[in-house]
């Protein structure tokens, strides 16, 4: 699992890498993305959704990320084999920052 996460970091973390496509918004902080016949679960970095706020955050993400939306991933690590990354629509701002600005999440300290 760690090897897969590190491979994803190398593939998607480099400038000019091809964008991944959003396949599904799984929760207020989890996305399923695809890249060349592979799928990965990606956790949004640097945000915390409060208890009871997951449904609203997921709805916001679904509106911001229709299926097949292309995104850039900026990996920051992994959590039990799940890639943790800043996610950005092509030509747009970071989605975690958008959740915070919408009042649906808070920024994690140190990010």
N, C-alpha and C positions, 0 to 999 in steps of 0.2 A: 504494500500500500504506500509506504513512504517513497519507494522508487517511482511509483506512478505519479505521486504528488510532485516530486522533484522534476520529473519529465515534463509535467504540465507547466511548472515554473519556468523551465528552460524554453519551452515552446511558446508560451504566451507572454512571458515577461520581457522579452526582447523588443526593442523598438522596431516597428515595422512588421511585426508578426501579424499573421492573418487573424482576423477577428473571429471570436467564437460566436455561436448563435444560441440565443436563449430558447430552450425547448419547453421549460416549465418553471413557474414560480411555485416552489413547494411550501414556503412559509414566509414569514416576514423578514427572514435573514438567509434563507436557503434557495438557491437556484439550481436547476439542472441545465447545463450547457453542453453543446456538442461542438466537436472540432474534428473533421476528417473521419467520420465513421466511429468516433469514440464519444462517450458521454461522461461527464464529470459532475459531481455535486460541488457547488461552490458556496461557501459561507461569506456573506458580506463582512468585510473587515471594519473594525473601529466603530461599530454601532451596537447598541444594546436596545432591544425592544422590551418595554415594560410588560409585566404580567398582565394578561388580558388585552394586550395591544397587538398581538400577532395577526389577528384576522384583518384589522384595519391596515396594518403595514403590508400584508400580503396583497390586499386589494389595491393599495397605492402602487406597489411594484407591478402588479398585473396591468394596470393602466399605463404605467411608464414603459413597460417591456412587453409589448405584444409578442406572441410566439414568432420565432425566427428573427427577432431583432438582433442585429449585430452589436456586440459589445467587446471592449478591450478589458482584459483582466490584468491587474497589477498585483501579483502575488506578494503576500507578506508572511506566509507560513502555512502550516497545516495543523489540523486538530483531529487526531485519531484517523488520519488518512483522508480527511476532507480538506480540499484546498481552501485556504482563507485568503481572500483577495479583495482589493478595491475594484469595483465594477463600474465601468463608464460606458454609456452609449457612445457610439462614434460621433464625435463632434459635440458632445454634451458634457455636463458635469457629473461628478461621482454620485452614484445612487445612494450611498450611505449618507452623504451630505444632504441629499434631497429628502431622505426620511427624517433627518434631524430638523431641517428647515420646516418641514410640514408638521413638526411636533409629534411624530409617531415613534421616534427613537431618540436616544441620547448618545452623545459621543463618548466612547470609552477613553479614559485618561491615558495619556502617553501615545496617542496616535496622531 
